[in-house]
Amino acid sequence: KSHFAYRLAWENSSSERIPYLPLHRRDLVSAEEGNRTFVGDGGERVNWKKFEIMGEVILGLQKAQGTPYPPIVKNEDVRMLVLDCKLVKDDDDLYDRSTQVEPAAGAGAADTRRGFRNFFQR
C-alpha cells in the first residue's frame, strides 16, 4: 500500500516527527526517474509538475526539521538500557537469533511468543 498509514500520519501531524528517510528518498528518485525534466515538441519547456512533486517531499522534510522537540527529562533506567545494550555484528549470530525469535513458516504461534519474550535476556 506504499506506506499508506505512514504517509497519512506524516501529512496530518504538525508536532515533532522523525522522517523515514528511505521512503522520502524513494519518492524523490521516483519523481526524477519517472518524469522528464523538459517537455514539449523540442524539449523547450520545463516540466514544473516534476519539481512540484519533488518540492512537496523536500518541504515536508524541512518542516519536520523546523519543529522543536520538547525538553526531555533524563531517565536513568532508559539511559542504562541504551548504554548497556550489546550490539551483535556477526551475520551468523544475527541470523541464528532471528530464526530463534521468529521461526520459519509453519512453526506454532506459542513458539514465536516465547522467543520474543526472551529476546533481550540473551
C-alpha positions in Angstrom: 0.0 0.0 0.0 3.1 2.2 -0.4 3.3 3.0 3.3 -0.3 4.4 3.4 -0.5 4.6 7.2 2.9 6.4 7.4 2.0 8.9 4.7 -1.3 9.6 6.3 0.2 10.2 9.7 3.0 12.3 8.1 0.6 14.6 6.3 -1.7 15.0 9.3 0.9 15.6 12.0 2.1 19.0 13.0 4.1 18.2 16.1 7.6 16.9 16.2 8.3 13.9 13.9 11.1 11.8 12.7 11.0 11.1 8.9 11.6 7.7 7.5 14.3 8.8 5.1 14.4 5.7 2.8 10.7 6.3 1.8 11.3 10.0 1.1 14.4 9.3 -0.8 12.5 6.7 -2.9 9.8 9.4 -3.6 12.5 11.8 -4.9 14.1 9.1 -7.1 10.7 8.1 -8.5 9.9 11.7 -9.3 13.2 12.1 -11.0 13.2 8.9 -13.0 9.5 8.8 -13.8 9.2 12.3 -15.2 11.1 14.1 -17.9 12.7 17.4 -17.0 11.9 19.1 -20.2 8.6 18.6 -22.2 7.2 19.9 -25.4 7.9 19.4 -29.1 11.6 20.3 -28.9 12.0 19.9 -25.2 11.9 23.7 -24.7 9.5 23.8 -21.7 10.4 22.8 -18.1 8.2 20.1 -16.6 7.1 22.0 -13.5 4.9 19.2 -12.2 8.0 17.1 -11.6 9.6 19.8 -9.5 6.3 20.4 -7.6 6.3 16.7 -6.6 9.9 16.9 -5.5 9.3 20.1 -3.7 6.5 18.6 -1.6 8.8 15.9 -0.4 11.6 18.4 0.5 9.3 20.9 2.1 7.8 18.2 4.3 11.3 17.2 5.5 12.2 20.9 6.1 9.1 21.4 8.1 9.9 18.4 10.3 13.4 19.8 10.9 12.0 23.2 12.0 9.7 21.7 14.7 11.5 21.8 18.1 11.3 18.9 20.4 10.0 19.4 23.9 12.6 19.2 26.7 13.3 15.5 27.5 13.6 14.6 31.2 16.5 12.3 31.9 15.6 8.8 32.9 18.4 6.7 34.4 16.7 3.4 33.6 16.4 4.3 29.9 19.9 5.6 29.9 21.3 2.3 31.3 19.2 0.2 28.8 20.7 2.1 25.9 24.3 2.2 27.2 24.4 -1.4 28.3 23.0 -2.8 25.1 25.2 -5.4 23.4 25.3 -4.9 19.6 25.9 -8.1 17.7 27.6 -7.6 14.4 28.3 -11.2 13.3 25.8 -12.1 10.5 25.7 -15.8 11.5 24.8 -14.9 15.1 22.2 -12.4 13.9 20.6 -15.0 11.6 20.5 -17.6 14.4 18.9 -15.1 16.8 16.4 -14.1 14.1 15.2 -17.7 13.5 15.0 -18.2 17.2 12.8 -15.2 17.7 10.8 -15.6 14.5 10.7 -19.3 13.4 10.2 -20.3 9.9 6.6 -20.5 8.5 4.7 -23.4 9.9 6.0 -23.1 13.5 3.5 -22.6 16.2 2.4 -19.2 17.4 3.3 -20.1 21.0 6.9 -20.7 19.9 7.1 -17.2 18.4 5.7 -15.5 21.6 8.1 -17.4 23.8 11.1 -16.4 21.7 10.1 -12.8 21.6 9.6 -12.6 25.3 13.1 -13.8 26.0 14.7 -11.7 23.2 16.5 -9.3 25.5 17.6 -11.9 28.0 20.3 -13.3 25.9 
